[in-house]
Amino acid sequence: MPKILITPFSDADQQGVLDVILPIQQREFGIPITGADQPDLTNIPEFYQSGTGGFWVARSNGDVVGTVGLKDIGSGQTALRKMFVAAPFRGRELGVAGKLLDMLLAHARAKGVAEIFLGTTDKFLAAHRFYEKRNFRELPKAGLPKAFPVMAVDSKFYVLSVS
């Protein structure tokens, strides 16, 4: 079983992050989106790694195999974004998504974050189950804070109270 290591993003991870996220968005889910459409991915330190935010990568044998970001949106609130795991590394056996989320939650608690919001598409059914099992609760778009960065593809929203 491959060893999975979760670490904060560094500039050396830039291409690995794109290599994980873009094929999942484009090929698996048929979302016509490019790296250029996601400027947060070309400026991760400034976009995510400030305030109470952060960005982490999961590695196996040095290669990026998963990602997750936490965007500080003010008032003790954050947005969970860019939670992606390469197909061969999904599932309970390796637990990559759970390890990424555990790292994000530990960081959020340490930073005093009160709430984590997220948006996803109707297509990411496994993601819906994953978040719901971890006590995220669905909320209507109207329930989001004004500062939440809604993406064009977002159609389902969740919130987690951090304690």
C-alpha positions in Angstrom: 0.0 0.0 0.0 1.5 3.4 -1.0 2.3 5.8 1.8 0.3 9.1 1.7 1.9 12.3 3.0 -0.2 15.5 3.5 1.8 18.7 3.4 1.2 22.4 2.8 1.4 23.5 -0.8 4.7 24.9 -2.0 5.6 26.4 -5.4 7.2 23.1 -6.5 3.7 21.5 -6.3 2.2 23.9 -8.9 2.2 21.6 -11.9 1.2 18.5 -9.8 -1.8 20.4 -8.6 -2.9 21.2 -12.1 -2.2 17.6 -13.2 -4.6 16.3 -10.6 -7.4 18.8 -10.8 -7.8 19.5 -14.5 -8.3 15.9 -15.8 -10.9 15.3 -13.1 -12.9 18.4 -14.0 -12.6 18.0 -17.7 -12.5 14.3 -18.4 -14.3 12.6 -15.5 -17.1 15.2 -15.1 -17.1 16.9 -18.5 -16.8 20.4 -17.1 -15.4 22.7 -19.8 -12.9 24.5 -17.6 -9.2 25.2 -18.0 -6.4 26.3 -15.7 -6.9 29.9 -17.1 -10.5 29.8 -15.9 -9.2 29.2 -12.4 -6.8 32.0 -11.4 -6.7 30.7 -7.9 -4.7 27.7 -9.1 -2.0 29.9 -10.5 -1.7 32.0 -7.3 -2.3 29.5 -4.5 -0.1 31.2 -1.9 -1.9 34.6 -2.2 -5.4 33.2 -2.8 -5.4 30.4 -0.2 -2.4 30.6 2.2 -3.3 33.9 3.9 -5.4 34.8 7.0 -7.0 31.6 8.3 -6.7 29.9 4.9 -4.4 27.2 3.6 -3.8 24.7 0.8 -2.6 21.1 1.1 -1.4 18.4 -1.2 -1.4 14.7 -0.8 1.6 12.9 -2.1 2.4 9.4 -3.0 6.1 8.6 -3.9 6.6 12.4 -4.2 3.8 12.9 -6.8 0.8 15.1 -6.0 -2.3 12.8 -5.9 -4.8 15.0 -4.0 -5.5 18.6 -3.1 -7.7 20.7 -0.8 -7.9 24.5 -0.2 -9.3 26.7 2.5 -10.1 30.3 1.6 -10.5 32.9 4.3 -13.6 34.9 3.5 -13.7 36.9 6.8 -15.8 36.9 9.9 -14.4 33.6 11.1 -15.8 32.0 7.9 -13.9 30.0 5.2 -14.6 28.3 1.9 -13.4 24.8 1.3 -12.3 24.5 -2.4 -10.4 22.3 -4.7 -10.9 19.0 -2.9 -9.7 16.5 -5.6 -8.1 13.1 -5.4 -6.7 11.3 -8.4 -8.8 8.2 -9.3 -6.2 5.5 -8.3 -6.0 7.0 -4.8 -9.7 7.3 -4.0 -11.6 5.2 -1.5 -11.4 4.1 2.1 -8.4 1.9 1.7 -5.9 4.8 1.3 -8.2 7.4 2.8 -6.6 10.3 0.9 -9.7 12.5 1.0 -10.2 11.9 4.7 -6.5 12.7 5.4 -6.7 15.9 3.4 -9.9 17.0 5.2 -8.5 16.1 8.6 -5.5 18.3 8.0 -7.8 21.1 6.8 -10.0 20.8 9.9 -7.1 20.7 12.3 -5.8 23.9 10.7 -9.2 25.5 10.9 -9.6 24.7 14.6 -6.1 26.0 15.3 -6.9 29.3 13.5 -10.2 29.8 15.2 -12.4 29.3 12.2 -16.1 29.1 13.1 -17.7 27.9 9.8 -16.5 26.2 6.6 -18.7 26.5 3.5 -18.4 24.7 0.2 -20.0 24.6 -3.1 -20.0 21.7 -5.5 -21.8 20.5 -8.6 -24.7 18.1 -8.7 -22.4 15.7 -10.6 -20.0 15.0 -7.7 -22.2 12.4 -5.9 -19.4 10.7 -4.1 -18.3 14.1 -2.8 -21.8 14.8 -1.5 -21.7 11.5 0.5 -18.2 12.2 1.7 -19.1 15.6 3.1 -22.4 14.5 4.6 -20.7 11.6 6.5 -18.4 14.2 8.0 -21.2 16.4 9.4 -21.4 19.0 6.6 -25.0 19.9 6.2 -26.6 21.1 3.0 -27.9 24.6 2.8 -29.6 26.7 0.1 -27.5 29.1 -1.9 -29.4 31.9 -0.2 -27.9 30.7 3.1 -24.3 31.4 2.0 -22.4 34.4 3.4 -22.1 37.3 0.9 -18.3 36.8 0.8 -18.6 33.2 -0.3 -17.0 32.8 -3.8 -19.7 31.0 -5.7 -18.2 29.3 -8.8 -20.3 29.1 -12.0 -20.5 25.3 -11.7 -21.6 25.3 -8.1 -25.2 24.1 -7.6 -25.1 22.4 -4.2 -23.8 24.0 -1.0 -22.8 22.8 2.4 -21.7 24.2 5.8 -19.8 22.8 8.7 -19.7 24.4 12.1 -16.1 24.1 13.5 -15.8 23.4 17.2 
